């Protein structure tokens, strides 16, 4: 086993056996551009798409990806919404975790979406649908979802995700607090209008285009938070963040 994978798997830190098996079998370098494949086993963020001097997409730090997937506590057979396909690596791991279930993966960038879909196809993965659309709106056609995970940061929790997630389902997503501080929150949907959870990981993710206005402030690691769905005076569904 290569050094990078020893790092991710050390001390038996991965609790989900399907995820551990996927990490051992799926080579991250296969999802990186040819010029960056040598970084496949490194435990670091890899910028994979840069346009006009701006980083459009990255391959997230693999230990962080694995930690986020692990805390979803999937047992297999779930229907999962995966926002921010990126290279397709985390989607590939997720596909193994759901077993006979299904992953609906959304990528806003058309070129990246096409590349990721081809990579997943090359691994013989058949339980993933990759869509080119704005992930903020989710994908109602396959709802309700047992879980939602995002690899891009949101400013406000999308009301569409709230509506498409099953009661009792979990959501794991980075939240835009500052441009360089997008901590990961783990949430449980307790009723049709409520998500409750805690910020569990300090991290920096690329923010979702056009949906990155912060609604949460301050250093939030370890703090509890509640998101409430409501209808405003114009009849639009919105989500309010209630920090503890």
C-alpha positions in Angstrom: 0.0 0.0 0.0 1.3 3.5 -0.9 2.3 6.1 1.7 -0.8 8.3 1.1 -3.3 5.5 1.6 -1.5 4.4 4.7 -2.0 7.9 6.0 -5.8 7.8 5.3 -6.3 4.4 6.7 -4.1 4.5 9.7 -5.3 3.4 13.1 -8.5 2.0 11.7 -10.0 5.5 11.6 -12.5 4.7 8.9 -15.6 3.3 10.5 -17.6 2.3 7.4 -16.2 -1.0 6.0 -17.6 -0.2 2.5 -15.8 3.1 2.5 -12.5 1.6 3.7 -12.7 -1.0 1.0 -13.4 1.7 -1.6 -10.4 3.8 -0.4 -8.1 0.7 -0.7 -9.4 -0.1 -4.2 -10.0 3.2 -6.0 -6.9 5.0 -7.1 -7.3 8.8 -6.7 -4.6 9.5 -9.3 -7.0 8.1 -12.0 -9.2 11.1 -11.4 -6.5 13.7 -11.7 -5.2 15.3 -14.9 -2.2 13.5 -16.4 0.3 16.2 -15.3 -0.9 15.9 -11.6 -1.2 12.1 -11.3 2.0 12.0 -9.2 0.0 13.8 -6.4 -2.6 11.1 -6.3 -1.4 9.5 -3.1 -0.6 12.8 -1.3 -2.9 14.0 1.4 -3.3 17.4 0.0 -5.6 19.6 -2.0 -4.8 19.6 -5.7 -6.0 22.4 -8.0 -7.3 20.5 -11.0 -8.9 23.3 -13.1 -7.6 26.8 -13.4 -9.1 29.3 -15.9 -7.9 32.9 -16.4 -5.8 32.6 -13.2 -8.8 31.5 -11.1 -9.1 28.1 -9.5 -12.4 26.6 -10.7 -12.1 23.2 -9.2 -9.8 21.2 -6.8 -9.4 17.6 -5.8 -10.1 18.0 -2.1 -7.7 16.7 0.6 -8.5 13.0 0.6 -8.5 12.5 4.4 -11.1 15.3 4.6 -13.2 13.7 1.9 -13.1 10.4 3.7 -14.0 11.9 7.0 -17.0 13.7 5.5 -18.2 10.5 3.8 -17.7 8.5 6.9 -19.9 10.7 9.1 -22.8 10.2 6.8 -23.1 6.8 8.5 -24.4 5.1 5.3 -25.3 1.4 5.6 -26.0 0.7 1.9 -29.0 0.9 -0.4 -29.5 4.6 0.2 -30.4 7.3 -2.4 -27.8 10.1 -2.0 -27.6 13.6 -3.5 -23.9 14.5 -4.1 -23.3 18.1 -4.9 -20.0 19.1 -6.6 -18.8 16.1 -8.5 -15.5 17.7 -9.3 -13.0 15.1 -10.4 -15.4 12.3 -9.5 -13.2 10.7 -6.9 -15.4 11.3 -3.9 -18.4 10.3 -6.0 -16.7 7.0 -6.8 -16.1 6.3 -3.1 -19.8 7.2 -2.4 -21.0 4.8 -5.1 -19.4 1.9 -3.2 -20.9 3.0 0.1 -24.5 2.9 -1.1 -24.1 -0.5 -2.7 -27.4 -1.3 -4.5 -28.6 2.3 -3.8 -28.0 5.2 -6.1 -26.0 8.5 -6.2 -27.3 11.6 -8.0 -24.2 13.7 -8.5 -24.4 17.3 -9.7 -21.6 19.4 -11.3 -22.3 23.0 -12.4 -19.3 23.1 -14.8 -20.2 21.3 -18.1 -16.6 20.4 -19.0 -15.8 19.0 -15.5 -19.1 17.2 -15.5 -18.3 15.4 -18.8 -14.8 14.4 -17.7 -16.0 13.1 -14.3 -18.8 11.1 -15.9 -16.2 9.4 -18.3 -13.9 8.6 -15.3 -16.7 7.0 -13.4 -17.8 5.0 -16.5 -14.2 3.8 -16.8 -14.4 2.3 -13.4 -17.6 0.4 -14.3 -19.7 2.4 -11.9 -23.3 2.1 -12.8 -25.2 3.3 -9.7 -24.4 7.0 -10.3 -26.3 9.6 -12.4 -24.1 12.6 -13.2 -26.0 15.8 -14.0 -24.7 19.2 -15.3 -26.8 21.8 -13.4 -26.8 24.2 -10.5 -26.5 22.1 -7.4 -28.1 24.7 -5.2 -31.5 23.5 -6.5 -30.8 19.9 -5.9 -32.6 17.4 -8.2 -36.3 16.9 -7.2 -36.9 14.1 -9.7 -35.0 11.6 -7.6 -36.1 12.9 -4.2 -36.5 12.1 -1.4 -32.9 11.5 -0.5 -31.6 9.5 2.5 -28.6 11.8 2.6 -27.0 14.9 1.0 -23.3 15.7 0.8 -21.7 18.7 -0.8 -18.1 19.3 -1.7 -18.7 23.0 -2.4 -19.6 25.6 0.3 -23.0 27.2 0.5 -23.7 30.6 2.0 -27.3 29.7 3.0 -28.6 26.2 3.4 -30.6 25.7 0.2 -34.4 25.3 0.8 -34.4 22.8 -2.1 -32.1 20.5 -0.2 -34.3 20.8 2.9 -37.4 19.8 0.9 -35.6 17.0 -0.9 -34.0 15.4 2.2 -36.1 12.7 4.0 -37.0 13.2 7.6 -34.3 11.3 9.6 -31.8 11.9 6.8 -28.4 13.5 7.2 -26.7 16.3 5.4 -23.0 17.1 5.4 -21.8 20.3 3.8 -19.2 23.1 4.1 -20.8 26.5 4.9 -19.4 29.8 3.8 -18.5 31.9 6.8 -15.6 33.8 5.3 -14.0 33.3 1.9 -11.1 31.4 3.6 -13.2 29.7 6.3 -15.9 27.2 5.2 -16.4 24.8 8.1 -18.2 21.5 7.6 -21.6 21.0 9.3 -23.3 17.7 10.0 -27.1 18.0 10.1 -30.1 15.7 10.9 -33.5 16.5 9.5 -35.8 16.2 12.5 -39.0 17.3 10.9 -40.2 18.7 7.6 -39.0 22.2 8.4 -36.0 21.6 10.7 -32.3 20.6 10.4 -30.3 20.3 13.6 -26.6 19.7 13.9 -23.1 20.8 14.7 -20.0 22.2 13.0 -17.6 19.3 13.0 -14.6 20.1 10.8 -12.7 23.3 10.1 -12.0 23.5 6.4 -11.6 25.6 3.3 -13.7 24.7 0.2 -14.5 26.5 -3.0 -17.8 28.3 -2.6 -20.8 27.7 -4.8 -21.1 30.2 -7.6 -23.8 32.8 -7.0 -24.9 31.2 -3.7 -22.1 32.1 -1.3 -23.5 35.1 0.7 -22.7 34.1 4.3 -25.6 33.7 6.7 -23.4 32.2 9.5 -20.8 34.3 11.3 -17.8 33.8 13.7 -15.6 30.9 14.6 -18.1 28.0 14.7 -16.2 24.8 15.2 -18.0 22.6 17.7 -21.0 24.9 17.9 -24.5 23.7 17.4 -26.8 25.1 14.7 -30.4 24.8 13.6 -31.8 25.6 10.1 -35.5 26.4 9.8 -37.5 26.3 6.6 -40.0 29.1 6.2 -42.0 31.0 3.6 -41.3 34.7 3.2 -43.9 37.5 2.4 -43.4 37.0 -1.3 -44.2 33.3 -1.1 -40.6 32.1 -1.5 -39.1 29.2 0.5 -36.1 30.2 2.5 -33.9 28.8 5.3 -33.0 30.7 8.5 -29.8 29.8 10.4 -30.2 29.8 14.2 -26.8 29.7 15.9 -26.4 28.6 19.5 
